[in-house]
Amino acid sequence: MRCSMITVVVAAAAVAAGIDLLTFHFVLFKSTMTAAQPSLNVVLVDIEGTTTSISFVHDVLFPYAKENVQQYLQETWNSDATKDIVQDLQQTPQFAEWRSTLNSSMDTIDEPLITDFVRYLIDKDLKVTPLKTLQGLIWARGYAAGQLKGHVYEDVPAAFEAWRNAGLRVAVYSSGSVAAQKLIFHHSIAGDLLRHISAHFDTHVGHKQQTESYTKIAEALQVPPEKVIFLTDVAGEADAARAAGMQTRILQRPGNAALSEDQKSTYQLIEDFTSLQTLQLS
């Protein structure tokens, strides 16, 4: 009611100043539409719970890696890539903690030991960078063999295409390795979606609930943070992105974690990408 009264008063003043009502309402409409459209250059998307169902990650990808890690390590144990991963795994704080629980005093680092540790990390869903790297390598075999297809929600391909056609860049930030991200979108159930994506970021840039990570991403993209909109399903990630200056939306996909009433009132919530397909470069 208050806004309507203000509009009437301003309209009357415009007429008194010699501005016709048609011109006044056109200017008002244009300013309203401009205010409603966020100023953007980049759409930054999470994967799990945002472009891709949580169940695909936890019920398909994780079990596949857990089942195939032993064979992968046996076949690649002497390769430089696997040696580097094993070395990095041993340097994680989780390794020392896990090792202390074993009923063994043996110092040997072999395939069975690392297999058990990797399976432990997977069961705990720990965001450990060398684990994510190893998982990506294992999944690459599965995708190449046709045993895996990357899940994406139905609205994702159309949104990616619309954003790219509008001149926006699409970037991905996920706890999964860059290699694993590319596999999901290259081998997706909707075909190859990689052509729409201009940049990928993983935990090498920092953890997803740290503000500094989003500052680094904006710097890497060479845009001010306020020109980036980050789409995620996790409130803590949205907090960090907003603190860095980014715009945010939280996805409420089926199977995503429920938000508190306070969180619902704090964030802009969307059910899918459909309402964002009209985003424009500005």
N, C-alpha and C positions, 0 to 999 in steps of 0.2 A: 504494500500500500504506500509506504513511504517513498519508494523508488518511483511509483506511478505519479505521485504528487509532485515530486521533483521534476520529472519529465514534463508535466503539464506547465509548471512554472517556467522552466527553461524554454519550452516551446513558445509560450506567450511572450517571453522576452525576445526570442528570435524574430517573431512576427513584428513586434514593436520596432525592432532594428531594421526591418525591411527584408528579412529573409523569409522566402515562402516556405510553407509547411512541407512541401514535397522535398525540397532540398534539405531541410532540417532532418526529416526522417531518414533520408538516404545517408546523410553523414552519421546519424545516430546508429543506424543499422551497420554501417561499415565499421565504425569504432567498436561496436559490440562484438562483431564477428572477429575483428582483429584481436580483441582482448581475450576471446574464447580460445583462439588458436595459440598454443605455446610457440615461442621462438626457438626453432630447432635446426640442428645440422646433422645430428647422429641419433639413431635409435640403438641403444645398447641393451641386449637381451641376455637374460639368464637362460639356462637350458632346463634343468630338472624342475618340473612344476610350472614351467613358463612356456617353453616351446614344445616340451616333451613330457610325457606322463612320468610321475614318480615311480609308478609300478614298472615301467619299462626298465628304468635304471636299476631298481632294487630286485625285481623278479626275473629279469632277463640278463642284463649286462653283468651285474655283480656275480650271480651264480655261474655264468659262463667263464668269467675270469677265475673264479675260485676252483672250478672243475678242471680248467686247462693250464693252470699256472705250473704244476709239477712237470708236465710234458714240455712246456715252453722252456722252463729253466734247464731241463735235461738236454734239450736240443741246442740251446744257445749259451750254455754256462761259460764257455771259453771265449765268447765274443766280447769285444770291447764295450758294446752298449750294455750288455747284461752285467759285466764286471762293474761298470760305473753305477748302475742301479743298485746292485748288491752293496757296494761301498756306501752309497747314499742312505740306503735303508739302515745300515748299521750305525750311522751317525745320528739317527733320529732319537729323540728322548724316549719314544715308545719302545724302541728295541731294547734298551737297557732295562727298562721297567718290565717288559715281557720276559726277557732272559732271566731275570731274577726270580721268576715264578717257576722256572723249570727245575725238575729234580735231576739235574745233570751238572757236572762240573767240567764237561768237555768244552774246549775252546774252538773246536773245529767249526768253520763256517762252510757248510755244504748245501747241496740242493734241498735235501729234506728239511733242514733247519729253516732256510729262507722260505720254503714253501709253507711251512707251518706258520711262520711269522706273517707272511702275506695274507694267508687265510684268516688269521687273527685280526689283522687290520681291516679286512673286508667285512668281517662279522661285526666289528665295532663301528663301521662306516666312518673311519677316521680320514680326514682330509690331508693326507701325507703326500707331498709332491712326488717322491720317487715311486710310491705305490701307483699314483695316477699315471705316471709315465709307463710303468710296467703293464698296467691294465690296458692302456691304449695300444701297446704292441700286441698284446694277446687278442684284443678285439679286432685288430687289423686283419689277423688271420681269419677270424670268424666272418668278417664282412667279405673278404676276398673269396672265401669258400662258399659264400651264399648262405651261411648258417645264421647270419644276423642281418636285420634290416632296421635302420634307425626310425624310431617312432617320432612323428610330429603331429600336433593337433591339426584338424582340418582347416582351421582359419589361418594357419601360419604361412603356407605358400602364397596365398593371395595377398596377405599383409606385406610379406617381404617384397613381392613384386611391385605392389602399390607404392611402398616407401622408396624403392629404388627409382621407379618411374618419376616420382615427385622430386628427385634430386637428393634425397636423404641417403646417408650412408648407414648401413646396418653392420653392427659389430656385436661380438659375442664375448661374454665374460662368465666363465664357469669354473668350478673347482676341478672339473675334469681337464686333462691335458689338452693343449691345442690340437695335438694329433687326434685324440679321441673325439673332440668337437667336430673336426673336419670329417671324420668317418661317419658320424651320425647324419650330417647334412648331405654328404656326398652319396651315401647309400640309403637315403631315407625312403620311406614307403611312398612318398610323393615325388620321387625322382631326385635328381641332383639339384640341391638348393644352394650349393656353394657359390654359384655365380652371383648371388644376391649379397653375399657377405664380404665386406672389405677388410675386416680386421678381427683377430681372435686374441683373447687374453685368458690366462689361467693363473694359478697361485704363484707363478714366478713373479708376477707383478705385485703380489701381496694377498693377504687373506680377505675374504669378501665382506667381512664385517669391520674392516678397518678403513677409516676415511682416506688415509694416504693412498690406498690402492686406487680409488676413484680419481684422485688428483693426478696420479701417474698416468692413468688411462686417458684422461682429458689431454694431458701434455703429449702423450704418444699420438693421439688423434689430431693434435694441433688445433684444438677448438677450446673456447672457454667452457668450463663445466656447465654453466647455465644453458648452453646450446645442446646439451645431451639429455635425453630422457632414458632412464634406466627402468626396465621392466623385470620384476622379480616376484617370487612368491614368499619371500622371507623378510619380515619386518626389520630385523637387525641389519640386513643388507641395504634396505631402503633408507634406514637411519644414516648409515655410513655414506651412502651416495648423496643424500640430501645435505649432510654436513659439509660435503665437498662442493656443494653448489648445484648439483644436478637436479633435474626434475625426476619424479618417480611415479610409478603406478604399481600396485600390488595385484597380482593375478589370483583369483579365487577359482582355480580349476578343480574339477572333481578329484578328490583324494588328497588335496593340499591340506596342510595343517590349518586348523581353525584359528582365527584371529580373536583377540579379546575385544570387548566392546570399546575399550579405550583406543585400541589400534584401529578399529573400524572407523572411529570418528576422527582419527589423526591422518589417515592416508586416503588417497583417491584409489578406489577399488574398481577393478574391471573383471569380467568373467572370461573374456577372450580378447583377441586383437581386433575384432570387427569394428569397434568404436574408434579405433586409432588408424584405420586404413586411410583416412582423409588427411593425415598429418602432412604438412607441407614444409619445404625448405624455407627458412626465413632467417 
